[in-house]
Amino acid sequence: MVAPSPILRRAVADTPALTVTVDGVPVTVHAGDTVATAVLLAGSQPYRRTLIGSAPRSPFCMMGVCFDCLVEIDGVANRQGCLIPVRDGMRIRRQTGLSGEESVQ
């Protein structure tokens, strides 16, 4: 089995498994993983889309500089997913542009 990239996964294998939902779909992650990790593990849809032109975007820097990791977490839009550790039961939605009003379909 190939180990996940250390850039994608911060958590070690022996940390507790947690369940979050991404766009309503349950995703298993580990304590220490970020919200961005959960969204990337959720599937092949674009992480988010830009407001103008609806261009697909994905996290680029994974350290809070580029803002391409914006998601809605527990009803609060425009959160930087790369900086926020997951918590069991989190509700995460991909978002379009700068607003959490529309989720990526």
N, C-alpha and C positions, 0 to 999 in steps of 0.2 A: 504494500500500500504506500502511495506517495504522501508524504507529510505536506500539509497546507503551507503555503508561503508564510514566513514569519512577518511579512509586511501585512498580509491579510489577517492573520491570526495572532493575537497577542497572548491568548490564553494557553496554558499548558494542558496536556491531555488529562491530567488527573484532577482538574478543577470540576466543580459541580456542573452538571448539565442544567440549562434553563430553557424555558420555552417562551418565545415572544411571537407576536403575529406581525407579518409584513403584508399589507394590503389584504388582511383577513386570513392569510394562510399561516398556519403554525410553522415555526422554524426553530430547530434545536441549536442552541449556541452554548457557550461555556462562560462561566464567570471570568471576567477579564477581557472578553471580546467587546468590540465597539458596536454601536448601532450600524455603522457603515458595513461592518463585517456581516451582520445579520441580513442586511438588504442584499449584499452581494451573494450571500449563500442562498437567498430566496429564489433565484432564478435568472433567466436570461433577458428579462425586460430591461430597458434602459433604467439606470438608477434614478434619473429624473430627466425632465425636458426643459429647455429654455423657454422663457415667456415669448420671446420674439423668434419666430421660425420653427419652434418646437424641435430644436436640435437635440439629439440624445446626448446626455452627459453622464460621466461617472466620476467618482472621487479621483483626484489627481495627486494631491500632495500627502493626504492622510495625516496632516498635522495642523489643520485649521486655517490655512492661508488662502486656498483657492476658492472656497465656498461652493464647490461642485458637489458637496455631500449633503446639501440641505434636504431635510425630510420633516415630516410632521410626526411628533412623538406625543402620544397620549393627548391628542387634540391641540397641541401647541405647534404652530408652523415655524418654518425657517430655523430649525435646530441643526447644528453642525454634527452630523452623525459620526464623523471620524473622531470627535472629541468626547463623546458620551458613552460611558460603559453601559452595557445592557443590564436590565433588571428583569427578573422573572415576571412575566405577565405584561410586559410593555406592548403597547399598540403602536405600530410604526406604519406610516403611509408614505409612499413615494409622492412627490409633489411636482407640479408644473410651474415653472417660472419662480417667482418670489412668494407665491401664495400657496397655502395648503388647501385652498378651496376646491381644487381639482386634483384627483389622483391620476397617475399614469395608467392608462388602460392597456 
